């Protein structure tokens, strides 16, 4: 068994994380565990994961339309994501454009979601609990 110093991924066990580190993790997971906010974060990943995340942005109205959400609801979700510094915004006339602020964090989370889907698809675990 590897010791903490030998951990190849350099993770800190939860018991060793600072209170601030735990707070950051909880804030991110709270934001990302909401279906709409998670969809917004995934939508802001450049298509195919290609292209510059600094150059890929969407108007708030386009985000709302693609996700089938009301503009006001989308705006509230975007404000929460901005507050957590997961997205940034720029105004151009009457339009507000949003893009990922921490592309690598959101991309890693997206990859984790794909791994979770693959795990449950391969193990059939969800079939055992259809209410989930």
OpenMM code with the backbone's topology and positions (N, CA, C; nanometers):
from openmm import Vec3, app, unit

residues = "UNK UNK UNK UNK UNK UNK UNK UNK UNK UNK UNK UNK UNK UNK UNK UNK UNK UNK UNK UNK UNK UNK UNK UNK UNK UNK UNK UNK UNK UNK UNK UNK UNK UNK UNK UNK UNK UNK UNK UNK UNK UNK UNK UNK UNK UNK UNK UNK UNK UNK UNK UNK UNK UNK UNK UNK UNK UNK UNK UNK UNK UNK UNK UNK UNK UNK UNK UNK UNK UNK UNK UNK UNK UNK UNK UNK UNK UNK UNK UNK UNK UNK UNK UNK UNK UNK UNK UNK UNK UNK UNK UNK UNK UNK UNK UNK UNK UNK UNK UNK UNK UNK UNK UNK UNK UNK UNK UNK UNK UNK UNK UNK UNK UNK UNK UNK UNK UNK UNK UNK UNK UNK UNK UNK UNK UNK UNK UNK UNK UNK UNK UNK".split()
positions = [
    Vec3(0.0839, -0.1177, 0.0000),
    Vec3(0.0000, 0.0000, 0.0000),
    Vec3(0.0885, 0.1241, 0.0000),
    Vec3(0.0534, 0.2215, -0.0837),
    Vec3(0.1332, 0.3439, -0.0952),
    Vec3(0.1064, 0.4350, 0.0235),
    Vec3(0.2114, 0.5039, 0.0638),
    Vec3(0.1946, 0.6026, 0.1691),
    Vec3(0.1507, 0.7341, 0.1057),
    Vec3(0.1161, 0.8292, 0.1867),
    Vec3(0.0716, 0.9592, 0.1358),
    Vec3(0.1785, 1.0206, 0.0471),
    Vec3(0.3044, 1.0095, 0.0893),
    Vec3(0.4133, 1.0684, 0.0112),
    Vec3(0.4344, 0.9979, -0.1217),
    Vec3(0.3903, 0.8713, -0.1345),
    Vec3(0.4097, 0.7945, -0.2567),
    Vec3(0.2898, 0.8021, -0.3501),
    Vec3(0.1855, 0.8715, -0.3132),
    Vec3(0.0637, 0.8785, -0.3938),
    Vec3(0.0972, 0.9330, -0.5320),
    Vec3(0.0816, 0.8524, -0.6379),
    Vec3(0.1199, 0.8980, -0.7715),
    Vec3(0.0334, 1.0123, -0.8232),
    Vec3(-0.0865, 1.0270, -0.7732),
    Vec3(-0.1740, 1.1352, -0.8182),
    Vec3(-0.1609, 1.2581, -0.7303),
    Vec3(-0.0854, 1.2455, -0.6230),
    Vec3(-0.0591, 1.3564, -0.5323),
    Vec3(-0.1868, 1.4127, -0.4694),
    Vec3(-0.2812, 1.3248, -0.4381),
    Vec3(-0.4034, 1.3657, -0.3716),
    Vec3(-0.3813, 1.3694, -0.2215),
    Vec3(-0.4478, 1.4605, -0.1554),
    Vec3(-0.4477, 1.4635, -0.0104),
    Vec3(-0.5744, 1.3946, 0.0366),
    Vec3(-0.5607, 1.3024, 0.1301),
    Vec3(-0.6825, 1.2437, 0.1863),
    Vec3(-0.7685, 1.3536, 0.2475),
    Vec3(-0.8979, 1.3333, 0.2463),
    Vec3(-0.9903, 1.4356, 0.2969),
    Vec3(-0.9533, 1.4805, 0.4377),
    Vec3(-0.9054, 1.3889, 0.5195),
    Vec3(-0.8724, 1.4244, 0.6570),
    Vec3(-0.7526, 1.5192, 0.6662),
    Vec3(-0.6717, 1.5279, 0.5588),
    Vec3(-0.5535, 1.6141, 0.5609),
    Vec3(-0.5736, 1.7445, 0.4846),
    Vec3(-0.6859, 1.7599, 0.4170),
    Vec3(-0.7111, 1.8831, 0.3429),
    Vec3(-0.7387, 1.9976, 0.4378),
    Vec3(-0.7005, 2.1152, 0.3950),
    Vec3(-0.7303, 2.2337, 0.4752),
    Vec3(-0.8800, 2.2618, 0.4695),
    Vec3(-0.9270, 2.3375, 0.5650),
    Vec3(-1.0681, 2.3765, 0.5662),
    Vec3(-1.1020, 2.4540, 0.4390),
    Vec3(-1.0092, 2.5375, 0.3942),
    Vec3(-1.0315, 2.6146, 0.2720),
    Vec3(-1.0409, 2.5220, 0.1502),
    Vec3(-0.9527, 2.4223, 0.1429),
    Vec3(-0.9557, 2.3257, 0.0327),
    Vec3(-1.0866, 2.2486, 0.0305),
    Vec3(-1.1324, 2.2066, 0.1466),
    Vec3(-1.2612, 2.1358, 0.1551),
    Vec3(-1.3751, 2.2257, 0.1089),
    Vec3(-1.3687, 2.3531, 0.1472),
    Vec3(-1.4737, 2.4479, 0.1076),
    Vec3(-1.4762, 2.4640, -0.0436),
    Vec3(-1.3587, 2.4771, -0.1071),
    Vec3(-1.3529, 2.4904, -0.2529),
    Vec3(-1.4129, 2.3686, -0.3213),
    Vec3(-1.3776, 2.2509, -0.2725),
    Vec3(-1.4296, 2.1277, -0.3323),
    Vec3(-1.5813, 2.1223, -0.3177),
    Vec3(-1.6307, 2.1526, -0.1993),
    Vec3(-1.7753, 2.1495, -0.1766),
    Vec3(-1.8486, 2.2519, -0.2625),
    Vec3(-1.7911, 2.3714, -0.2780),
    Vec3(-1.8548, 2.4736, -0.3618),
    Vec3(-1.8617, 2.4267, -0.5068),
    Vec3(-1.7518, 2.3707, -0.5562),
    Vec3(-1.7520, 2.3229, -0.6947),
    Vec3(-1.8547, 2.2118, -0.7124),
    Vec3(-1.8540, 2.1135, -0.6227),
    Vec3(-1.9465, 2.0016, -0.6365),
    Vec3(-2.0916, 2.0453, -0.6207),
    Vec3(-2.1181, 2.1391, -0.5307),
    Vec3(-2.2544, 2.1919, -0.5175),
    Vec3(-2.3000, 2.2543, -0.6488),
    Vec3(-2.2122, 2.3315, -0.7114),
    Vec3(-2.2471, 2.3950, -0.8391),
    Vec3(-2.2638, 2.2914, -0.9486),
    Vec3(-2.1702, 2.1988, -0.9562),
    Vec3(-2.1699, 2.1024, -1.0656),
    Vec3(-2.2735, 1.9918, -1.0487),
    Vec3(-2.3236, 1.9718, -0.9288),
    Vec3(-2.4234, 1.8671, -0.9078),
    Vec3(-2.5648, 1.9131, -0.9416),
    Vec3(-2.5827, 2.0394, -0.9676),
    Vec3(-2.7108, 2.0885, -1.0174),
    Vec3(-2.7148, 2.0590, -1.1671),
    Vec3(-2.8205, 1.9909, -1.2131),
    Vec3(-2.8288, 1.9491, -1.3533),
    Vec3(-2.8091, 2.0647, -1.4510),
    Vec3(-2.8726, 2.1771, -1.4259),
    Vec3(-2.8645, 2.2900, -1.5195),
    Vec3(-2.7259, 2.3530, -1.5204),
    Vec3(-2.6677, 2.3723, -1.4031),
    Vec3(-2.5338, 2.4319, -1.3992),
    Vec3(-2.4306, 2.3382, -1.4602),
    Vec3(-2.4460, 2.2075, -1.4346),
    Vec3(-2.3549, 2.1105, -1.4960),
    Vec3(-2.3686, 2.1145, -1.6474),
    Vec3(-2.4905, 2.1242, -1.6969),
    Vec3(-2.5128, 2.1306, -1.8420),
    Vec3(-2.4495, 2.2572, -1.9001),
    Vec3(-2.4600, 2.3677, -1.8291),
    Vec3(-2.3983, 2.4925, -1.8761),
    Vec3(-2.2469, 2.4753, -1.8845),
    Vec3(-2.1865, 2.4194, -1.7802),
    Vec3(-2.0416, 2.3993, -1.7808),
    Vec3(-1.9991, 2.3098, -1.8968),
    Vec3(-2.0744, 2.2026, -1.9195),
    Vec3(-2.0401, 2.1117, -2.0298),
    Vec3(-2.0612, 2.1788, -2.1649),
    Vec3(-2.1634, 2.2596, -2.1750),
    Vec3(-2.1926, 2.3291, -2.3005),
    Vec3(-2.0814, 2.4273, -2.3372),
    Vec3(-2.0132, 2.4805, -2.2372),
    Vec3(-1.9079, 2.5780, -2.2622),
    Vec3(-1.7721, 2.5149, -2.2942),
    Vec3(-1.7662, 2.3815, -2.2923),
    Vec3(-1.6448, 2.3131, -2.3382),
    Vec3(-1.6451, 2.3210, -2.4903),
    Vec3(-1.5363, 2.3662, -2.5519),
    Vec3(-1.5347, 2.3741, -2.6986),
    Vec3(-1.5738, 2.2399, -2.7608),
    Vec3(-1.6533, 2.2420, -2.8686),
    Vec3(-1.6984, 2.1176, -2.9317),
    Vec3(-1.5819, 2.0243, -2.9618),
    Vec3(-1.5986, 1.8990, -2.9237),
    Vec3(-1.4942, 1.8003, -2.9446),
    Vec3(-1.3736, 1.8219, -2.8562),
    Vec3(-1.3836, 1.9138, -2.7592),
    Vec3(-1.2708, 1.9449, -2.6734),
    Vec3(-1.1585, 2.0154, -2.7475),
    Vec3(-1.1891, 2.0601, -2.8702),
    Vec3(-1.0869, 2.1241, -2.9524),
    Vec3(-1.1087, 2.2743, -2.9535),
    Vec3(-1.0063, 2.3437, -2.9880),
    Vec3(-1.0160, 2.4887, -2.9931),
    Vec3(-0.9748, 2.5498, -2.8616),
    Vec3(-0.9563, 2.6761, -2.8655),
    Vec3(-0.9115, 2.7486, -2.7470),
    Vec3(-1.0293, 2.7782, -2.6552),
    Vec3(-1.0209, 2.7374, -2.5295),
    Vec3(-1.1290, 2.7696, -2.4363),
    Vec3(-1.1424, 2.9194, -2.4141),
    Vec3(-1.0344, 2.9954, -2.4357),
    Vec3(-1.0417, 3.1400, -2.4193),
    Vec3(-1.1207, 3.2037, -2.5337),
    Vec3(-1.1287, 3.1360, -2.6456),
    Vec3(-1.1986, 3.1914, -2.7613),
    Vec3(-1.3382, 3.1344, -2.7786),
    Vec3(-1.3716, 3.0275, -2.7069),
    Vec3(-1.5033, 2.9663, -2.7220),
    Vec3(-1.5967, 3.0232, -2.6167),
    Vec3(-1.6984, 3.0912, -2.6635),
    Vec3(-1.7950, 3.1516, -2.5731),
    Vec3(-1.9322, 3.1468, -2.6360),
    Vec3(-2.0329, 3.1555, -2.5522),
    Vec3(-2.1714, 3.1540, -2.5973),
    Vec3(-2.2480, 3.2669, -2.5300),
    Vec3(-2.3462, 3.3192, -2.6034),
    Vec3(-2.4341, 3.4209, -2.5456),
    Vec3(-2.5284, 3.3535, -2.4467),
    Vec3(-2.5660, 3.4263, -2.3457),
    Vec3(-2.6547, 3.3699, -2.2439),
    Vec3(-2.7862, 3.3219, -2.3054),
    Vec3(-2.8389, 3.3958, -2.4019),
    Vec3(-2.9630, 3.3539, -2.4679),
    Vec3(-2.9470, 3.2239, -2.5445),
    Vec3(-2.8311, 3.2047, -2.6066),
    Vec3(-2.8049, 3.0798, -2.6789),
    Vec3(-2.7928, 2.9622, -2.5829),
    Vec3(-2.7322, 2.9863, -2.4672),
    Vec3(-2.7223, 2.8814, -2.3656),
    Vec3(-2.8615, 2.8404, -2.3206),
    Vec3(-2.9455, 2.9397, -2.2919),
    Vec3(-3.0827, 2.9123, -2.2483),
    Vec3(-3.1576, 2.8313, -2.3534),
    Vec3(-3.1450, 2.8716, -2.4777),
    Vec3(-3.2159, 2.8044, -2.5870),
    Vec3(-3.1687, 2.6597, -2.6029),
    Vec3(-3.0376, 2.6384, -2.6019),
    Vec3(-2.9828, 2.5033, -2.6200),
    Vec3(-3.0237, 2.4102, -2.5066),
    Vec3(-3.0402, 2.4648, -2.3873),
    Vec3(-3.0741, 2.3818, -2.2720),
    Vec3(-3.2241, 2.3792, -2.2430),
    Vec3(-3.3007, 2.4592, -2.3160),
    Vec3(-3.4448, 2.4626, -2.2942),
    Vec3(-3.4826, 2.5260, -2.1617),
    Vec3(-3.4026, 2.6223, -2.1187),
    Vec3(-3.4295, 2.6921, -1.9924),
    Vec3(-3.4779, 2.8335, -2.0200),
    Vec3(-3.5492, 2.8888, -1.9254),
    Vec3(-3.5888, 3.0289, -1.9345),
    Vec3(-3.4630, 3.1147, -1.9248),
    Vec3(-3.4638, 3.2288, -1.9923),
    Vec3(-3.3474, 3.3183, -1.9879),
    Vec3(-3.3170, 3.3627, -1.8455),
    Vec3(-3.4213, 3.3900, -1.7674),
    Vec3(-3.3993, 3.4355, -1.6294),
    Vec3(-3.3361, 3.3248, -1.5447),
    Vec3(-3.3799, 3.2017, -1.5646),
    Vec3(-3.3224, 3.0880, -1.4911),
    Vec3(-3.1765, 3.0691, -1.5292),
    Vec3(-3.1493, 3.0766, -1.6588),
    Vec3(-3.0129, 3.0618, -1.7082),
    Vec3(-2.9245, 3.1717, -1.6510),
    Vec3(-2.9765, 3.2932, -1.6483),
    Vec3(-2.9014, 3.4061, -1.5942),
    Vec3(-2.8637, 3.3823, -1.4488),
    Vec3(-2.9558, 3.3289, -1.3696),
    Vec3(-2.9277, 3.3015, -1.2281),
    Vec3(-2.8190, 3.1943, -1.2137),
    Vec3(-2.8289, 3.0899, -1.2951),
    Vec3(-2.7262, 2.9849, -1.2907),
    Vec3(-2.5900, 3.0420, -1.3302),
    Vec3(-2.5876, 3.1243, -1.4335),
    Vec3(-2.4616, 3.1837, -1.4783),
    Vec3(-2.4024, 3.2756, -1.3714),
    Vec3(-2.4879, 3.3491, -1.3012),
    Vec3(-2.4392, 3.4337, -1.1920),
    Vec3(-2.3735, 3.3502, -1.0825),
    Vec3(-2.4344, 3.2363, -1.0505),
    Vec3(-2.3760, 3.1489, -0.9481),
    Vec3(-2.2423, 3.0924, -0.9946),
    Vec3(-2.2343, 3.0534, -1.1213),
    Vec3(-2.1089, 3.0008, -1.1755),
    Vec3(-2.0017, 3.1096, -1.1805),
    Vec3(-2.0433, 3.2327, -1.2082),
    Vec3(-1.9495, 3.3453, -1.2071),
    Vec3(-1.8989, 3.3718, -1.0654),
    Vec3(-1.9892, 3.3669, -0.9701),
    Vec3(-1.9521, 3.3906, -0.8306),
    Vec3(-1.8463, 3.2905, -0.7848),
    Vec3(-1.8555, 3.1682, -0.8341),
    Vec3(-1.7582, 3.0645, -0.8001),
    Vec3(-1.6354, 3.0689, -0.8908),
    Vec3(-1.6341, 3.1660, -0.9809),
    Vec3(-1.5235, 3.1859, -1.0747),
    Vec3(-1.5016, 3.0669, -1.1671),
    Vec3(-1.6121, 3.0012, -1.2035),
    Vec3(-1.6037, 2.8910, -1.2988),
    Vec3(-1.6264, 2.9398, -1.4416),
    Vec3(-1.6975, 3.0518, -1.4547),
    Vec3(-1.7166, 3.1134, -1.5861),
    Vec3(-1.6844, 3.2617, -1.5755),
    Vec3(-1.6521, 3.3189, -1.6896),
    Vec3(-1.6338, 3.4631, -1.6956),
    Vec3(-1.7262, 3.5167, -1.8037),
    Vec3(-1.7516, 3.6459, -1.7976),
    Vec3(-1.8459, 3.7069, -1.8903),
    Vec3(-1.7861, 3.8341, -1.9486),
    Vec3(-1.8338, 3.8639, -2.0686),
    Vec3(-1.8009, 3.9923, -2.1292),
    Vec3(-1.9252, 4.0417, -2.2008),
    Vec3(-1.9435, 4.1720, -2.1948),
    Vec3(-2.0602, 4.2350, -2.2558),
    Vec3(-2.0195, 4.2956, -2.3894),
    Vec3(-2.1059, 4.2736, -2.4877),
    Vec3(-2.0892, 4.3357, -2.6185),
    Vec3(-2.2269, 4.3866, -2.6603),
    Vec3(-2.2480, 4.5148, -2.6451),
    Vec3(-2.3804, 4.5711, -2.6713),
    Vec3(-2.4802, 4.5164, -2.5707),
    Vec3(-2.5893, 4.4600, -2.6228),
    Vec3(-2.6921, 4.4020, -2.5360),
    Vec3(-2.6659, 4.2557, -2.5031),
    Vec3(-2.5609, 4.1991, -2.5590),
    Vec3(-2.5321, 4.0577, -2.5385),
    Vec3(-2.4247, 4.0380, -2.4326),
    Vec3(-2.4421, 3.9311, -2.3553),
    Vec3(-2.3397, 3.8904, -2.2603),
    Vec3(-2.2917, 3.7528, -2.3048),
    Vec3(-2.1612, 3.7426, -2.3222),
    Vec3(-2.0984, 3.6182, -2.3652),
    Vec3(-2.0289, 3.5537, -2.2458),
    Vec3(-2.0422, 3.4216, -2.2359),
    Vec3(-1.9828, 3.3467, -2.1261),
    Vec3(-1.8848, 3.2443, -2.1801),
    Vec3(-1.7798, 3.2223, -2.1020),
    Vec3(-1.6836, 3.1172, -2.1347),
    Vec3(-1.6311, 3.0598, -2.0039),
    Vec3(-1.5703, 2.9439, -2.0146),
    Vec3(-1.5132, 2.8802, -1.8973),
    Vec3(-1.3949, 2.9611, -1.8472),
    Vec3(-1.3874, 2.9731, -1.7197),
    Vec3(-1.2745, 3.0449, -1.6607),
    Vec3(-1.1622, 2.9465, -1.6269),
    Vec3(-1.1996, 2.8266, -1.5855),
    Vec3(-1.1007, 2.7231, -1.5559),
    Vec3(-1.1337, 2.6018, -1.6410),
    Vec3(-1.0894, 2.6069, -1.7645),
    Vec3(-1.1175, 2.5029, -1.8628),
    Vec3(-1.0715, 2.3654, -1.8145),
    Vec3(-0.9527, 2.3567, -1.7579),
    Vec3(-0.8977, 2.2275, -1.7182),
    Vec3(-0.9789, 2.1631, -1.6064),
    Vec3(-1.0270, 2.2420, -1.5127),
    Vec3(-1.1092, 2.1900, -1.4047),
    Vec3(-1.2401, 2.1348, -1.4600),
    Vec3(-1.3059, 2.2098, -1.5457),
    Vec3(-1.4340, 2.1658, -1.6004),
    Vec3(-1.4141, 2.0464, -1.6937),
    Vec3(-1.3079, 2.0471, -1.7728),
    Vec3(-1.2802, 1.9342, -1.8618),
    Vec3(-1.2531, 1.8079, -1.7797),
    Vec3(-1.1783, 1.8196, -1.6705),
    Vec3(-1.1527, 1.7042, -1.5836),
    Vec3(-1.2837, 1.6529, -1.5244),
    Vec3(-1.3717, 1.7431, -1.4841),
    Vec3(-1.5018, 1.7027, -1.4307),
    Vec3(-1.5833, 1.6333, -1.5393),
    Vec3(-1.5803, 1.6860, -1.6615),
    Vec3(-1.6510, 1.6253, -1.7747),
    Vec3(-1.5982, 1.4833, -1.7991),
    Vec3(-1.4681, 1.4657, -1.7935),
    Vec3(-1.4079, 1.3327, -1.8118),
    Vec3(-1.4521, 1.2385, -1.7001),
    Vec3(-1.4632, 1.2906, -1.5785),
    Vec3(-1.5105, 1.2086, -1.4678),
    Vec3(-1.6544, 1.1633, -1.4931),
    Vec3(-1.7385, 1.2535, -1.5443),
    Vec3(-1.8765, 1.2173, -1.5743),
    Vec3(-1.8824, 1.1060, -1.6781),
    Vec3(-1.7985, 1.1158, -1.7803),
    Vec3(-1.7944, 1.0103, -1.8826),
    Vec3(-1.7490, 0.8784, -1.8210),
    Vec3(-1.6509, 0.8829, -1.7310),
    Vec3(-1.6033, 0.7614, -1.6646),
    Vec3(-1.7128, 0.6997, -1.5782),
    Vec3(-1.7908, 0.7829, -1.5096),
    Vec3(-1.9018, 0.7335, -1.4275),
    Vec3(-2.0052, 0.6652, -1.5163),
    Vec3(-2.0415, 0.7312, -1.6266),
    Vec3(-2.1387, 0.6712, -1.7192),
    Vec3(-2.0893, 0.5370, -1.7715),
    Vec3(-1.9629, 0.5301, -1.8091),
    Vec3(-1.9051, 0.4057, -1.8600),
    Vec3(-1.9067, 0.2979, -1.7528),
    Vec3(-1.8698, 0.3338, -1.6322),
    Vec3(-1.8688, 0.2380, -1.5219),
    Vec3(-2.0065, 0.1759, -1.5025),
    Vec3(-2.1074, 0.2607, -1.4920),
    Vec3(-2.2410, 0.2089, -1.4659),
    Vec3(-2.3000, 0.1359, -1.5862),
    Vec3(-2.2654, 0.1778, -1.7047),
    Vec3(-2.3102, 0.1079, -1.8248),
    Vec3(-2.2480, -0.0319, -1.8289),
    Vec3(-2.1201, -0.0419, -1.7963),
    Vec3(-2.0499, -0.1699, -1.8021),
    Vec3(-2.0855, -0.2638, -1.6884),
    Vec3(-2.1173, -0.2091, -1.5725),
    Vec3(-2.1487, -0.2941, -1.4581),
    Vec3(-2.2978, -0.3211, -1.4454),
    Vec3(-2.3795, -0.2460, -1.5174),
    Vec3(-2.5238, -0.2636, -1.5087),
    Vec3(-2.5804, -0.2224, -1.3745),
    Vec3(-2.5044, -0.1459, -1.2985),
    Vec3(-2.5461, -0.1080, -1.1636),
    Vec3(-2.6754, -0.0265, -1.1637),
    Vec3(-2.6943, 0.0590, -1.2628),
    Vec3(-2.8158, 0.1407, -1.2661),
    Vec3(-2.9398, 0.0564, -1.2919),
    Vec3(-2.9262, -0.0530, -1.3652),
    Vec3(-3.0405, -0.1400, -1.3906),
    Vec3(-3.0943, -0.1991, -1.2626),
    Vec3(-3.0071, -0.2140, -1.1628),
    Vec3(-3.0494, -0.2703, -1.0340),
    Vec3(-3.1274, -0.1702, -0.9504),
    Vec3(-3.1103, -0.0414, -0.9784),
    Vec3(-3.1762, 0.0645, -0.9013),
    Vec3(-3.2451, 0.1610, -0.9978),
    Vec3(-3.3559, 0.1205, -1.0594),
    Vec3(-3.4201, 0.2060, -1.1598),
    Vec3(-3.4729, 0.3379, -1.1061),
    Vec3(-3.4925, 0.3516, -0.9778),
    Vec3(-3.5439, 0.4772, -0.9236),
    Vec3(-3.4381, 0.5865, -0.9228),
    Vec3(-3.3129, 0.5528, -0.9406),
    Vec3(-3.2041, 0.6508, -0.9376),
    Vec3(-3.2007, 0.7334, -1.0639),
] * unit.nanometer
topology = app.Topology()
chain = topology.addChain("A")
for resn in residues:
    res = topology.addResidue(resn, chain)
    for name in ("N", "CA", "C"):
        topology.addAtom(name, app.Element.getBySymbol(name[0]), res)
